[in-house]
Amino acid sequence: MLQLPKFRVGDLAPTFPIIQGGMALRVSTSSLAAAVAEAGGIGVIGATGMGLEELRAEIREAKRLSKGIVGVNIMFAVREFADMVKTALEEKVDLIFTGAGFSRDIFKLGREAGVPIVSIVSSARLALVAEKYGASAVVVEGTEAGGHLGTDKPLFEILPAIREAIKIPLFAAGGIVNGEGISRALKMGAEGVQMATRFVLSKECNVSDMFKKMYLKAKPEDVTVIPSPVGMPGRALKNTFVARLLSGDAPPPESCDGCLKQCSGQYCIMNALENSRTGRVEEGVVFVGQNVHQIHDILSVKDIFNNLLYELKFYMGNNNKVV
Ligand SMILES: Cc1cc2nc3c(=O)[nH]c(=O)nc-3n(C[C@H](O)[C@H](O)[C@H](O)COP(=O)(O)O)c2cc1C
């Protein structure tokens, strides 16, 4: 039996130290989050891009499908952030992840509701601020991550200083796709990892087949960094849309409902993400982690967990201890 370090996030004690990263615009919905929760990890619904009632229904569905740990990821950059947090708390979600900006108010709301808040950070400074305000844990995200990026530095370069700076549990994210990556993070003092790209290539992830095919075909040189109207760079696959964007010819938004607190207006990121999820992959943005080329199969979440834990056991050495 593989002995893993024991830890808690608030009162929660997941069987395995693996969080499935929240993915906006319905990439991670109840089907994926519940499957990860059932497998013993932490499943996360990406709230960004959902309406409030849709989010409520997704949380209920995930809780119906699994008695495991289900969280919600909400980007601070969205205008409905506060209402989404309230909806998630009303639905008694197990924990809330927040990134792409920093909210102080969320910690008080989480405390009052008894729901742990986990901040996504990329620097020791922000990790310390999160700890001070009451975060139950942090996700440390390196530049290898998919989606919006808070740093241009690799995960294993920023991790040691953040580990040194804080005492709360730390989950490493960005470019981890197998047990070797998890083992490396644990050996550097992380309590666990957050992975997203690996879980897109699962049977339970709801994206279109075209989206998954692009992932499966991707070579290292197909992954790039693009500007996002959110005001942060984002890691995505090269395609027709990205070529237009990088040559200064992004299609301007056709309509706008003011979904972001601040938006550059260069193009509509929500439309672009929704296009790709629904199969119009050349007309949209396909967010992806840097190491997508290391994944070669679409598996059930259960099989992904089995493989990760088998590899982890191998890389942690004979005595199964973290060395
Ligand atoms: C398609 C996609 C969408 C994402 N959307 C979000 C999001 O809405 N909020 C967030 O905090 N992170 C988001 N991320 C980042 C992931 O949650 C995760 O931290 C990161 O991708 C980890 O790196 P990996 O994909 O290499 O495992 C997204 C990543 C991907 C691939």
Ligand as a Chemical Component Dictionary entry (heavy atoms), coordinates in Angstrom:
data_LIG
# 
_chem_comp.id                   LIG 
_chem_comp.type                 NON-POLYMER 
_chem_comp.pdbx_formal_charge   0 
_chem_comp.three_letter_code    LIG 
# 
loop_
_chem_comp_atom.comp_id 
_chem_comp_atom.atom_id 
_chem_comp_atom.alt_atom_id 
_chem_comp_atom.type_symbol 
_chem_comp_atom.charge 
_chem_comp_atom.model_Cartn_x 
_chem_comp_atom.model_Cartn_y 
_chem_comp_atom.model_Cartn_z 
_chem_comp_atom.pdbx_ordinal 
LIG C1  C1  C 0 -9.032  24.130 -20.813 1  
LIG C2  C2  C 0 -8.525  24.755 -19.537 2  
LIG C3  C3  C 0 -9.316  25.685 -18.865 3  
LIG C4  C4  C 0 -8.880  26.233 -17.645 4  
LIG N1  N1  N 0 -9.716  27.096 -16.967 5  
LIG C5  C5  C 0 -9.351  27.545 -15.716 6  
LIG C6  C6  C 0 -10.244 28.332 -14.932 7  
LIG O1  O1  O 0 -11.378 28.608 -15.308 8  
LIG N2  N2  N 0 -9.811  28.769 -13.719 9  
LIG C7  C7  C 0 -8.559  28.453 -13.233 10 
LIG O2  O2  O 0 -8.215  28.860 -12.117 11 
LIG N3  N3  N 0 -7.698  27.699 -13.959 12 
LIG C8  C8  C 0 -8.078  27.227 -15.170 13 
LIG N4  N4  N 0 -7.218  26.410 -15.875 14 
LIG C9  C9  C 0 -5.960  25.971 -15.229 15 
LIG C10 C10 C 0 -6.121  24.595 -14.563 16 
LIG O3  O3  O 0 -7.117  24.584 -13.578 17 
LIG C11 C11 C 0 -4.808  24.027 -13.985 18 
LIG O4  O4  O 0 -4.388  24.722 -12.842 19 
LIG C12 C12 C 0 -3.656  24.016 -14.953 20 
LIG O5  O5  O 0 -4.079  23.782 -16.269 21 
LIG C13 C13 C 0 -2.668  22.944 -14.517 22 
LIG O6  O6  O 0 -1.753  22.618 -15.524 23 
LIG P1  P1  P 0 -1.926  21.295 -16.442 24 
LIG O7  O7  O 0 -3.105  21.565 -17.320 25 
LIG O8  O8  O 0 -0.636  21.226 -17.184 26 
LIG O9  O9  O 0 -2.176  20.139 -15.528 27 
LIG C14 C14 C 0 -7.612  25.874 -17.110 28 
LIG C15 C15 C 0 -6.816  24.957 -17.822 29 
LIG C16 C16 C 0 -7.255  24.394 -18.998 30 
LIG C17 C17 C 0 -6.385  23.396 -19.712 31 
# 
loop_
_chem_comp_bond.comp_id 
_chem_comp_bond.atom_id_1 
_chem_comp_bond.atom_id_2 
_chem_comp_bond.value_order 
_chem_comp_bond.pdbx_ordinal 
LIG C1  C2  SING 1  
LIG C2  C3  SING 2  
LIG C2  C16 DOUB 3  
LIG C3  C4  DOUB 4  
LIG C4  N1  SING 5  
LIG C4  C14 SING 6  
LIG N1  C5  DOUB 7  
LIG C5  C6  SING 8  
LIG C5  C8  SING 9  
LIG C6  O1  DOUB 10 
LIG C6  N2  SING 11 
LIG N2  C7  SING 12 
LIG C7  O2  DOUB 13 
LIG C7  N3  SING 14 
LIG N3  C8  DOUB 15 
LIG C8  N4  SING 16 
LIG N4  C9  SING 17 
LIG N4  C14 SING 18 
LIG C9  C10 SING 19 
LIG C10 O3  SING 20 
LIG C10 C11 SING 21 
LIG C11 O4  SING 22 
LIG C11 C12 SING 23 
LIG C12 O5  SING 24 
LIG C12 C13 SING 25 
LIG C13 O6  SING 26 
LIG O6  P1  SING 27 
LIG P1  O7  DOUB 28 
LIG P1  O8  SING 29 
LIG P1  O9  SING 30 
LIG C14 C15 DOUB 31 
LIG C15 C16 SING 32 
LIG C16 C17 SING 33 
# 
